[in-house]
Amino acid sequence: MKTEVPIDKFYSYMDQPLRFWSRFVIVGLVAFIPLGFTSPLWRISMDAPQYPDGLYMDIHAHKIEGGNDGQHIQEINTLNHYIGMPPIVPADFADLDWMPFALGILALLALRTATIGNVRSLVDLCVLVFYILGFMGARFVYKLYVYGHDLDPEAPFTVEPFMPVVLGTKQIANFTTHSLPQEGAVYVSIFALGVAFLMVYHLVMGRRDAKRIIAEERARRGASTPTPARAA
């Protein structure tokens, strides 16, 4: 007779419906996705003695926006021109065209998982969430890399190619540059981490239930096996 191992029971648990309360949690998490469009995801700002109030550029899920009604982007482009950096042009950020659709698809898949999904669909949702968000983050880093390395050799001031700050603060000449997440990124992160928590919870509980079921089956088989009679 084939002996079942815990992983067999665990795989069968993947096809079980989600726990009832977790469906409501997923619906609640979906509400954070549209909130991510109400605030910037990221802000890149610059401070210098000649700009006491600083300059900044906000990256939204669907657009980029400069401070002072867009004037700050023009100021940043003027400064970047002196060191040969390409101008920041909204049309170059084509990634922002598909981000709303990607986040919308995640919201629809999450609602489907909450309505008719099982544990397996929750795992698929979590993998897709972190794949899309990871791709967005990688593209952001790549864009910064290109801006810092694609320098015009005939610029008024010559500087070595550099990597602009991705997260935190960095000094470039007499400018202090900051790159920090904003409220929009917090909202999207709550959704992603919430989905990840539910997935881990269901996987851990599934593993525990698989071990318990096998232990109970072994106990029943042991109780039902007749004890050989001893010879007199």
Secondary structure, 3 states (H helix, E strand, C coil): CCCCCHHHHHHHHCCCECCHHHHHHHHHHHCHHHHCCCCCCEEEEEEECCEEEEEEEEECCCCEEECCCCHHHHHHHHHHHHCCCCCCCHHHCCHHHHHHHHHHHHHHHHHHHHHHCEHHHHHHHHHHHHHHHHHHHHHHHHHHHHHHHCCCCCCCCCCCCCCCCCCEEEEECCEEEEEEECHHHHHHHHHHHHHHHHHHHHHHHHHHHHHHHHHHHHHHHHHHCCCCCCCC
